Amino acid sequence: MMLRLCVSVALLLSVPFAAHAAGDAAAGKSKAAVCTSCHGVDGKAAIPTYPNLAGQNAQYLKLSMKAYKNGDRKGGQAAIMAGMAAPLSDQDIADLAAYFSSL
């Protein structure tokens, strides 16, 4: 009984956070202009050293951008991406992830 109560409370508390974390693909599209120089207008990079973002899993994209922003991701283009991700808010990241995953 106590476990059921704890699970119910945890689920209720997570609802506002889940709703806020949802990305808006249309907003992400307008924020993605700076991304196009490396990742392509359609999220498909023309240069092999830059990854394609089109169709990637939104959660993966969010975690990746947050890792770049926090300095947790190293190697490759991490130095460039850290600078690109630094000014992004959590909502910006969610919007960009929603946009690129929708392509």
Backbone as XML, in Angstrom:
<?xml version="1.0"?>
<chain id="A" units="angstrom">
  <residue number="1" name="MET">
    <atom name="N" x="0.822" y="-1.191" z="0.000"/>
    <atom name="CA" x="0.000" y="0.000" z="0.000"/>
    <atom name="C" x="0.871" y="1.262" z="0.000"/>
  </residue>
  <residue number="2" name="MET">
    <atom name="N" x="1.898" y="1.265" z="0.821"/>
    <atom name="CA" x="2.792" y="2.424" z="0.897"/>
    <atom name="C" x="3.544" y="2.614" z="-0.419"/>
  </residue>
  <residue number="3" name="LEU">
    <atom name="N" x="3.945" y="1.509" z="-1.026"/>
    <atom name="CA" x="4.642" y="1.594" z="-2.314"/>
    <atom name="C" x="3.732" y="2.213" z="-3.370"/>
  </residue>
  <residue number="4" name="ARG">
    <atom name="N" x="2.485" y="1.820" z="-3.386"/>
    <atom name="CA" x="1.521" y="2.357" z="-4.346"/>
    <atom name="C" x="1.359" y="3.870" z="-4.153"/>
  </residue>
  <residue number="5" name="LEU">
    <atom name="N" x="1.306" y="4.299" z="-2.894"/>
    <atom name="CA" x="1.180" y="5.719" z="-2.591"/>
    <atom name="C" x="2.414" y="6.489" z="-3.066"/>
  </residue>
  <residue number="6" name="CYS">
    <atom name="N" x="3.590" y="5.947" z="-2.814"/>
    <atom name="CA" x="4.836" y="6.607" z="-3.235"/>
    <atom name="C" x="4.918" y="6.717" z="-4.762"/>
  </residue>
  <residue number="7" name="VAL">
    <atom name="N" x="4.538" y="5.666" z="-5.445"/>
    <atom name="CA" x="4.560" y="5.690" z="-6.905"/>
    <atom name="C" x="3.567" y="6.717" z="-7.430"/>
  </residue>
  <residue number="8" name="SER">
    <atom name="N" x="2.383" y="6.767" z="-6.848"/>
    <atom name="CA" x="1.371" y="7.735" z="-7.275"/>
    <atom name="C" x="1.843" y="9.166" z="-7.076"/>
  </residue>
  <residue number="9" name="VAL">
    <atom name="N" x="2.441" y="9.449" z="-5.933"/>
    <atom name="CA" x="2.954" y="10.794" z="-5.654"/>
    <atom name="C" x="4.069" y="11.144" z="-6.629"/>
  </residue>
  <residue number="10" name="ALA">
    <atom name="N" x="4.968" y="10.211" z="-6.872"/>
    <atom name="CA" x="6.071" y="10.462" z="-7.810"/>
    <atom name="C" x="5.550" y="10.761" z="-9.204"/>
  </residue>
  <residue number="11" name="LEU">
    <atom name="N" x="4.546" y="10.022" z="-9.641"/>
    <atom name="CA" x="3.975" y="10.261" z="-10.967"/>
    <atom name="C" x="3.301" y="11.631" z="-11.036"/>
  </residue>
  <residue number="12" name="LEU">
    <atom name="N" x="2.574" y="11.989" z="-10.014"/>
    <atom name="CA" x="1.909" y="13.290" z="-10.002"/>
    <atom name="C" x="2.911" y="14.438" z="-10.001"/>
  </residue>
  <residue number="13" name="LEU">
    <atom name="N" x="3.994" y="14.276" z="-9.285"/>
    <atom name="CA" x="5.008" y="15.333" z="-9.236"/>
    <atom name="C" x="5.767" y="15.471" z="-10.543"/>
  </residue>
  <residue number="14" name="SER">
    <atom name="N" x="5.860" y="14.403" z="-11.301"/>
    <atom name="CA" x="6.632" y="14.455" z="-12.550"/>
    <atom name="C" x="5.844" y="15.048" z="-13.704"/>
  </residue>
  <residue number="15" name="VAL">
    <atom name="N" x="4.532" y="15.123" z="-13.625"/>
    <atom name="CA" x="3.709" y="15.614" z="-14.731"/>
    <atom name="C" x="4.066" y="17.039" z="-15.136"/>
  </residue>
  <residue number="16" name="PRO">
    <atom name="N" x="4.170" y="18.006" z="-14.211"/>
    <atom name="CA" x="4.514" y="19.362" z="-14.651"/>
    <atom name="C" x="5.885" y="19.436" z="-15.310"/>
  </residue>
  <residue number="17" name="PHE">
    <atom name="N" x="6.828" y="18.652" z="-14.818"/>
    <atom name="CA" x="8.161" y="18.677" z="-15.396"/>
    <atom name="C" x="8.166" y="18.053" z="-16.782"/>
  </residue>
  <residue number="18" name="ALA">
    <atom name="N" x="7.421" y="16.996" z="-16.982"/>
    <atom name="CA" x="7.351" y="16.343" z="-18.294"/>
    <atom name="C" x="6.719" y="17.281" z="-19.310"/>
  </residue>
  <residue number="19" name="ALA">
    <atom name="N" x="5.683" y="18.000" z="-18.898"/>
    <atom name="CA" x="5.025" y="18.918" z="-19.822"/>
    <atom name="C" x="5.956" y="20.052" z="-20.207"/>
  </residue>
  <residue number="20" name="HIS">
    <atom name="N" x="6.728" y="20.545" z="-19.257"/>
    <atom name="CA" x="7.640" y="21.649" z="-19.543"/>
    <atom name="C" x="8.807" y="21.197" z="-20.423"/>
  </residue>
  <residue number="21" name="ALA">
    <atom name="N" x="9.203" y="19.939" z="-20.266"/>
    <atom name="CA" x="10.351" y="19.432" z="-21.003"/>
    <atom name="C" x="10.016" y="19.113" z="-22.457"/>
  </residue>
  <residue number="22" name="ALA">
    <atom name="N" x="8.738" y="19.126" z="-22.792"/>
    <atom name="CA" x="8.347" y="18.809" z="-24.160"/>
    <atom name="C" x="8.821" y="19.905" z="-25.107"/>
  </residue>
  <residue number="23" name="GLY">
    <atom name="N" x="9.330" y="19.480" z="-26.236"/>
    <atom name="CA" x="9.824" y="20.447" z="-27.211"/>
    <atom name="C" x="8.781" y="20.809" z="-28.243"/>
  </residue>
  <residue number="24" name="ASP">
    <atom name="N" x="8.940" y="21.964" z="-28.825"/>
    <atom name="CA" x="8.061" y="22.474" z="-29.875"/>
    <atom name="C" x="8.872" y="22.488" z="-31.173"/>
  </residue>
  <residue number="25" name="ALA">
    <atom name="N" x="8.523" y="21.592" z="-32.088"/>
    <atom name="CA" x="9.286" y="21.461" z="-33.332"/>
    <atom name="C" x="9.280" y="22.746" z="-34.148"/>
  </residue>
  <residue number="26" name="ALA">
    <atom name="N" x="8.161" y="23.470" z="-34.162"/>
    <atom name="CA" x="8.091" y="24.725" z="-34.930"/>
    <atom name="C" x="9.039" y="25.766" z="-34.330"/>
  </residue>
  <residue number="27" name="ALA">
    <atom name="N" x="9.071" y="25.842" z="-33.010"/>
    <atom name="CA" x="10.008" y="26.764" z="-32.359"/>
    <atom name="C" x="11.442" y="26.313" z="-32.615"/>
  </residue>
  <residue number="28" name="GLY">
    <atom name="N" x="11.667" y="25.008" z="-32.596"/>
    <atom name="CA" x="13.000" y="24.470" z="-32.857"/>
    <atom name="C" x="13.489" y="24.795" z="-34.253"/>
  </residue>
  <residue number="29" name="LYS">
    <atom name="N" x="12.579" y="24.776" z="-35.213"/>
    <atom name="CA" x="12.956" y="25.097" z="-36.595"/>
    <atom name="C" x="13.487" y="26.516" z="-36.680"/>
  </residue>
  <residue number="30" name="SER">
    <atom name="N" x="12.841" y="27.447" z="-35.998"/>
    <atom name="CA" x="13.302" y="28.838" z="-36.046"/>
    <atom name="C" x="14.615" y="29.030" z="-35.290"/>
  </residue>
  <residue number="31" name="LYS">
    <atom name="N" x="14.898" y="28.162" z="-34.329"/>
    <atom name="CA" x="16.136" y="28.256" z="-33.554"/>
    <atom name="C" x="17.290" y="27.518" z="-34.221"/>
  </residue>
  <residue number="32" name="ALA">
    <atom name="N" x="16.995" y="26.702" z="-35.224"/>
    <atom name="CA" x="17.993" y="25.823" z="-35.832"/>
    <atom name="C" x="18.841" y="26.479" z="-36.912"/>
  </residue>
  <residue number="33" name="ALA">
    <atom name="N" x="18.583" y="27.733" z="-37.223"/>
    <atom name="CA" x="19.320" y="28.389" z="-38.313"/>
    <atom name="C" x="20.828" y="28.302" z="-38.115"/>
  </residue>
  <residue number="34" name="VAL">
    <atom name="N" x="21.286" y="28.500" z="-36.903"/>
    <atom name="CA" x="22.728" y="28.466" z="-36.641"/>
    <atom name="C" x="23.303" y="27.051" z="-36.809"/>
  </residue>
  <residue number="35" name="CYS">
    <atom name="N" x="22.474" y="26.046" z="-36.658"/>
    <atom name="CA" x="22.914" y="24.649" z="-36.768"/>
    <atom name="C" x="23.166" y="24.230" z="-38.214"/>
  </residue>
  <residue number="36" name="THR">
    <atom name="N" x="22.515" y="24.922" z="-39.145"/>
    <atom name="CA" x="22.533" y="24.489" z="-40.541"/>
    <atom name="C" x="23.897" y="24.577" z="-41.202"/>
  </residue>
  <residue number="37" name="SER">
    <atom name="N" x="24.758" y="25.455" z="-40.723"/>
    <atom name="CA" x="26.063" y="25.588" z="-41.377"/>
    <atom name="C" x="26.895" y="24.311" z="-41.249"/>
  </residue>
  <residue number="38" name="CYS">
    <atom name="N" x="26.691" y="23.548" z="-40.196"/>
    <atom name="CA" x="27.433" y="22.295" z="-40.037"/>
    <atom name="C" x="26.558" y="21.062" z="-40.265"/>
  </residue>
  <residue number="39" name="HIS">
    <atom name="N" x="25.303" y="21.132" z="-39.822"/>
    <atom name="CA" x="24.433" y="19.959" z="-39.853"/>
    <atom name="C" x="23.454" y="19.951" z="-41.018"/>
  </residue>
  <residue number="40" name="GLY">
    <atom name="N" x="23.543" y="20.941" z="-41.901"/>
    <atom name="CA" x="22.708" y="20.987" z="-43.093"/>
    <atom name="C" x="21.337" y="21.576" z="-42.852"/>
  </residue>
  <residue number="41" name="VAL">
    <atom name="N" x="20.782" y="22.159" z="-43.901"/>
    <atom name="CA" x="19.477" y="22.812" z="-43.828"/>
    <atom name="C" x="18.397" y="21.807" z="-43.435"/>
  </residue>
  <residue number="42" name="ASP">
    <atom name="N" x="18.521" y="20.580" z="-43.898"/>
    <atom name="CA" x="17.529" y="19.551" z="-43.613"/>
    <atom name="C" x="17.994" y="18.581" z="-42.528"/>
  </residue>
  <residue number="43" name="GLY">
    <atom name="N" x="19.030" y="18.979" z="-41.768"/>
    <atom name="CA" x="19.552" y="18.119" z="-40.715"/>
    <atom name="C" x="20.471" y="17.019" z="-41.206"/>
  </residue>
  <residue number="44" name="LYS">
    <atom name="N" x="20.805" y="17.072" z="-42.500"/>
    <atom name="CA" x="21.712" y="16.080" z="-43.090"/>
    <atom name="C" x="22.991" y="16.790" z="-43.494"/>
  </residue>
  <residue number="45" name="ALA">
    <atom name="N" x="24.044" y="16.514" z="-42.763"/>
    <atom name="CA" x="25.314" y="17.194" z="-42.958"/>
    <atom name="C" x="25.958" y="16.819" z="-44.288"/>
  </residue>
  <residue number="46" name="ALA">
    <atom name="N" x="26.519" y="17.815" z="-44.949"/>
    <atom name="CA" x="27.223" y="17.580" z="-46.213"/>
    <atom name="C" x="28.681" y="17.199" z="-45.959"/>
  </residue>
  <residue number="47" name="ILE">
    <atom name="N" x="29.188" y="17.508" z="-44.778"/>
    <atom name="CA" x="30.578" y="17.220" z="-44.420"/>
    <atom name="C" x="30.594" y="15.979" z="-43.514"/>
  </residue>
  <residue number="48" name="PRO">
    <atom name="N" x="31.368" y="14.962" z="-43.871"/>
    <atom name="CA" x="31.339" y="13.690" z="-43.128"/>
    <atom name="C" x="31.695" y="13.789" z="-41.639"/>
  </residue>
  <residue number="49" name="THR">
    <atom name="N" x="32.454" y="14.798" z="-41.234"/>
    <atom name="CA" x="32.838" y="14.897" z="-39.822"/>
    <atom name="C" x="31.724" y="15.444" z="-38.938"/>
  </residue>
  <residue number="50" name="TYR">
    <atom name="N" x="30.653" y="15.935" z="-39.534"/>
    <atom name="CA" x="29.518" y="16.442" z="-38.766"/>
    <atom name="C" x="28.375" y="15.445" z="-38.858"/>
  </residue>
  <residue number="51" name="PRO">
    <atom name="N" x="27.763" y="15.129" z="-37.737"/>
    <atom name="CA" x="26.688" y="14.125" z="-37.767"/>
    <atom name="C" x="25.379" y="14.651" z="-38.337"/>
  </residue>
  <residue number="52" name="ASN">
    <atom name="N" x="24.614" y="13.737" z="-38.914"/>
    <atom name="CA" x="23.252" y="14.050" z="-39.339"/>
    <atom name="C" x="22.379" y="14.112" z="-38.085"/>
  </residue>
  <residue number="53" name="LEU">
    <atom name="N" x="21.530" y="15.119" z="-38.005"/>
    <atom name="CA" x="20.622" y="15.254" z="-36.873"/>
    <atom name="C" x="19.198" y="14.849" z="-37.237"/>
  </residue>
  <residue number="54" name="ALA">
    <atom name="N" x="18.884" y="14.855" z="-38.513"/>
    <atom name="CA" x="17.539" y="14.516" z="-38.977"/>
    <atom name="C" x="17.162" y="13.106" z="-38.550"/>
  </residue>
  <residue number="55" name="GLY">
    <atom name="N" x="16.002" y="12.996" z="-37.922"/>
    <atom name="CA" x="15.485" y="11.694" z="-37.550"/>
    <atom name="C" x="16.097" y="11.069" z="-36.311"/>
  </residue>
  <residue number="56" name="GLN">
    <atom name="N" x="17.033" y="11.748" z="-35.675"/>
    <atom name="CA" x="17.617" y="11.212" z="-34.441"/>
    <atom name="C" x="16.564" y="11.212" z="-33.342"/>
  </residue>
  <residue number="57" name="ASN">
    <atom name="N" x="16.720" y="10.358" z="-32.379"/>
    <atom name="CA" x="15.831" y="10.277" z="-31.229"/>
    <atom name="C" x="15.921" y="11.580" z="-30.423"/>
  </residue>
  <residue number="58" name="ALA">
    <atom name="N" x="14.774" y="12.172" z="-30.103"/>
    <atom name="CA" x="14.742" y="13.467" z="-29.402"/>
    <atom name="C" x="15.459" y="13.397" z="-28.059"/>
  </residue>
  <residue number="59" name="GLN">
    <atom name="N" x="15.263" y="12.325" z="-27.319"/>
    <atom name="CA" x="15.912" y="12.201" z="-26.005"/>
    <atom name="C" x="17.435" y="12.157" z="-26.163"/>
  </residue>
  <residue number="60" name="TYR">
    <atom name="N" x="17.906" y="11.429" z="-27.171"/>
    <atom name="CA" x="19.341" y="11.376" z="-27.441"/>
    <atom name="C" x="19.883" y="12.774" z="-27.750"/>
  </residue>
  <residue number="61" name="LEU">
    <atom name="N" x="19.161" y="13.516" z="-28.584"/>
    <atom name="CA" x="19.604" y="14.866" z="-28.937"/>
    <atom name="C" x="19.635" y="15.770" z="-27.717"/>
  </residue>
  <residue number="62" name="LYS">
    <atom name="N" x="18.612" y="15.688" z="-26.877"/>
    <atom name="CA" x="18.581" y="16.515" z="-25.659"/>
    <atom name="C" x="19.757" y="16.183" z="-24.751"/>
  </residue>
  <residue number="63" name="LEU">
    <atom name="N" x="19.972" y="14.896" z="-24.521"/>
    <atom name="CA" x="21.071" y="14.492" z="-23.639"/>
    <atom name="C" x="22.422" y="14.905" z="-24.216"/>
  </residue>
  <residue number="64" name="SER">
    <atom name="N" x="22.575" y="14.782" z="-25.531"/>
    <atom name="CA" x="23.831" y="15.163" z="-26.169"/>
    <atom name="C" x="24.091" y="16.657" z="-26.027"/>
  </residue>
  <residue number="65" name="MET">
    <atom name="N" x="23.082" y="17.478" z="-26.318"/>
    <atom name="CA" x="23.267" y="18.932" z="-26.216"/>
    <atom name="C" x="23.542" y="19.359" z="-24.778"/>
  </residue>
  <residue number="66" name="LYS">
    <atom name="N" x="22.868" y="18.724" z="-23.823"/>
    <atom name="CA" x="23.122" y="19.057" z="-22.415"/>
    <atom name="C" x="24.530" y="18.633" z="-22.002"/>
  </residue>
  <residue number="67" name="ALA">
    <atom name="N" x="24.996" y="17.492" z="-22.514"/>
    <atom name="CA" x="26.352" y="17.029" z="-22.205"/>
    <atom name="C" x="27.396" y="17.977" z="-22.786"/>
  </residue>
  <residue number="68" name="TYR">
    <atom name="N" x="27.164" y="18.472" z="-23.991"/>
    <atom name="CA" x="28.073" y="19.468" z="-24.568"/>
    <atom name="C" x="28.046" y="20.742" z="-23.733"/>
  </residue>
  <residue number="69" name="LYS">
    <atom name="N" x="26.871" y="21.192" z="-23.381"/>
    <atom name="CA" x="26.711" y="22.424" z="-22.614"/>
    <atom name="C" x="27.414" y="22.331" z="-21.260"/>
  </residue>
  <residue number="70" name="ASN">
    <atom name="N" x="27.289" y="21.180" z="-20.604"/>
    <atom name="CA" x="27.873" y="20.990" z="-19.274"/>
    <atom name="C" x="29.346" y="20.602" z="-19.312"/>
  </residue>
  <residue number="71" name="GLY">
    <atom name="N" x="29.890" y="20.390" z="-20.513"/>
    <atom name="CA" x="31.290" y="19.993" z="-20.628"/>
    <atom name="C" x="31.525" y="18.524" z="-20.353"/>
  </residue>
  <residue number="72" name="ASP">
    <atom name="N" x="30.445" y="17.729" z="-20.320"/>
    <atom name="CA" x="30.577" y="16.301" z="-20.042"/>
    <atom name="C" x="30.958" y="15.487" z="-21.265"/>
  </residue>
  <residue number="73" name="ARG">
    <atom name="N" x="30.768" y="16.041" z="-22.445"/>
    <atom name="CA" x="31.090" y="15.317" z="-23.678"/>
    <atom name="C" x="32.405" y="15.855" z="-24.223"/>
  </residue>
  <residue number="74" name="LYS">
    <atom name="N" x="33.320" y="14.948" z="-24.508"/>
    <atom name="CA" x="34.664" y="15.311" z="-24.946"/>
    <atom name="C" x="34.957" y="14.711" z="-26.311"/>
  </residue>
  <residue number="75" name="GLY">
    <atom name="N" x="36.031" y="15.172" z="-26.937"/>
    <atom name="CA" x="36.483" y="14.592" z="-28.187"/>
    <atom name="C" x="35.736" y="15.125" z="-29.389"/>
  </residue>
  <residue number="76" name="GLY">
    <atom name="N" x="36.235" y="14.783" z="-30.555"/>
    <atom name="CA" x="35.597" y="15.192" z="-31.802"/>
    <atom name="C" x="35.401" y="16.690" z="-31.874"/>
  </residue>
  <residue number="77" name="GLN">
    <atom name="N" x="34.197" y="17.095" z="-32.101"/>
    <atom name="CA" x="33.851" y="18.516" z="-32.232"/>
    <atom name="C" x="33.305" y="19.090" z="-30.915"/>
  </residue>
  <residue number="78" name="ALA">
    <atom name="N" x="33.642" y="18.470" z="-29.788"/>
    <atom name="CA" x="33.089" y="18.877" z="-28.490"/>
    <atom name="C" x="33.385" y="20.336" z="-28.156"/>
  </residue>
  <residue number="79" name="ALA">
    <atom name="N" x="34.569" y="20.813" z="-28.488"/>
    <atom name="CA" x="34.902" y="22.202" z="-28.167"/>
    <atom name="C" x="33.998" y="23.179" z="-28.921"/>
  </residue>
  <residue number="80" name="ILE">
    <atom name="N" x="33.729" y="22.859" z="-30.167"/>
    <atom name="CA" x="32.841" y="23.712" z="-30.966"/>
    <atom name="C" x="31.414" y="23.610" z="-30.437"/>
  </residue>
  <residue number="81" name="MET">
    <atom name="N" x="30.963" y="22.390" z="-30.188"/>
    <atom name="CA" x="29.591" y="22.193" z="-29.730"/>
    <atom name="C" x="29.359" y="22.768" z="-28.337"/>
  </residue>
  <residue number="82" name="ALA">
    <atom name="N" x="30.364" y="22.744" z="-27.486"/>
    <atom name="CA" x="30.208" y="23.333" z="-26.146"/>
    <atom name="C" x="29.891" y="24.819" z="-26.263"/>
  </residue>
  <residue number="83" name="GLY">
    <atom name="N" x="30.580" y="25.485" z="-27.169"/>
    <atom name="CA" x="30.319" y="26.903" z="-27.389"/>
    <atom name="C" x="28.956" y="27.168" z="-28.002"/>
  </residue>
  <residue number="84" name="MET">
    <atom name="N" x="28.516" y="26.267" z="-28.870"/>
    <atom name="CA" x="27.203" y="26.432" z="-29.499"/>
    <atom name="C" x="26.074" y="26.156" z="-28.500"/>
  </residue>
  <residue number="85" name="ALA">
    <atom name="N" x="26.284" y="25.182" z="-27.621"/>
    <atom name="CA" x="25.242" y="24.782" z="-26.677"/>
    <atom name="C" x="25.196" y="25.669" z="-25.430"/>
  </residue>
  <residue number="86" name="ALA">
    <atom name="N" x="26.280" y="26.342" z="-25.124"/>
    <atom name="CA" x="26.360" y="27.137" z="-23.886"/>
    <atom name="C" x="25.198" y="28.103" z="-23.679"/>
  </residue>
  <residue number="87" name="PRO">
    <atom name="N" x="24.787" y="28.862" z="-24.689"/>
    <atom name="CA" x="23.706" y="29.823" z="-24.437"/>
    <atom name="C" x="22.287" y="29.228" z="-24.480"/>
  </residue>
  <residue number="88" name="LEU">
    <atom name="N" x="22.167" y="27.937" z="-24.784"/>
    <atom name="CA" x="20.841" y="27.336" z="-24.944"/>
    <atom name="C" x="20.181" y="27.060" z="-23.601"/>
  </residue>
  <residue number="89" name="SER">
    <atom name="N" x="18.911" y="27.407" z="-23.485"/>
    <atom name="CA" x="18.125" y="27.058" z="-22.301"/>
    <atom name="C" x="17.638" y="25.620" z="-22.460"/>
  </residue>
  <residue number="90" name="ASP">
    <atom name="N" x="17.097" y="25.057" z="-21.387"/>
    <atom name="CA" x="16.527" y="23.716" z="-21.470"/>
    <atom name="C" x="15.394" y="23.679" z="-22.494"/>
  </residue>
  <residue number="91" name="GLN">
    <atom name="N" x="14.618" y="24.753" z="-22.579"/>
    <atom name="CA" x="13.521" y="24.798" z="-23.552"/>
    <atom name="C" x="14.060" y="24.877" z="-24.979"/>
  </residue>
  <residue number="92" name="ASP">
    <atom name="N" x="15.137" y="25.654" z="-25.181"/>
    <atom name="CA" x="15.768" y="25.706" z="-26.503"/>
    <atom name="C" x="16.217" y="24.313" z="-26.933"/>
  </residue>
  <residue number="93" name="ILE">
    <atom name="N" x="16.849" y="23.609" z="-26.015"/>
    <atom name="CA" x="17.347" y="22.261" z="-26.301"/>
    <atom name="C" x="16.190" y="21.326" z="-26.634"/>
  </residue>
  <residue number="94" name="ALA">
    <atom name="N" x="15.117" y="21.394" z="-25.865"/>
    <atom name="CA" x="13.946" y="20.548" z="-26.118"/>
    <atom name="C" x="13.330" y="20.878" z="-27.478"/>
  </residue>
  <residue number="95" name="ASP">
    <atom name="N" x="13.263" y="22.158" z="-27.807"/>
    <atom name="CA" x="12.695" y="22.573" z="-29.091"/>
    <atom name="C" x="13.553" y="22.086" z="-30.258"/>
  </residue>
  <residue number="96" name="LEU">
    <atom name="N" x="14.857" y="22.260" z="-30.146"/>
    <atom name="CA" x="15.754" y="21.803" z="-31.204"/>
    <atom name="C" x="15.676" y="20.285" z="-31.372"/>
  </residue>
  <residue number="97" name="ALA">
    <atom name="N" x="15.632" y="19.563" z="-30.264"/>
    <atom name="CA" x="15.530" y="18.110" z="-30.325"/>
    <atom name="C" x="14.226" y="17.688" z="-30.989"/>
  </residue>
  <residue number="98" name="ALA">
    <atom name="N" x="13.139" y="18.374" z="-30.655"/>
    <atom name="CA" x="11.844" y="18.052" z="-31.267"/>
    <atom name="C" x="11.886" y="18.302" z="-32.769"/>
  </residue>
  <residue number="99" name="TYR">
    <atom name="N" x="12.500" y="19.392" z="-33.156"/>
    <atom name="CA" x="12.589" y="19.723" z="-34.578"/>
    <atom name="C" x="13.406" y="18.696" z="-35.352"/>
  </residue>
  <residue number="100" name="PHE">
    <atom name="N" x="14.643" y="18.470" z="-34.920"/>
    <atom name="CA" x="15.505" y="17.566" z="-35.677"/>
    <atom name="C" x="14.979" y="16.122" z="-35.666"/>
  </residue>
  <residue number="101" name="SER">
    <atom name="N" x="14.355" y="15.707" z="-34.569"/>
    <atom name="CA" x="13.821" y="14.340" z="-34.550"/>
    <atom name="C" x="12.612" y="14.203" z="-35.466"/>
  </residue>
  <residue number="102" name="SER">
    <atom name="N" x="11.955" y="15.319" z="-35.777"/>
    <atom name="CA" x="10.775" y="15.269" z="-36.645"/>
    <atom name="C" x="11.131" y="15.210" z="-38.127"/>
  </residue>
  <residue number="103" name="LEU">
    <atom name="N" x="12.388" y="15.446" z="-38.465"/>
    <atom name="CA" x="12.797" y="15.455" z="-39.879"/>
    <atom name="C" x="12.989" y="14.049" z="-40.413"/>
  </residue>
</chain>
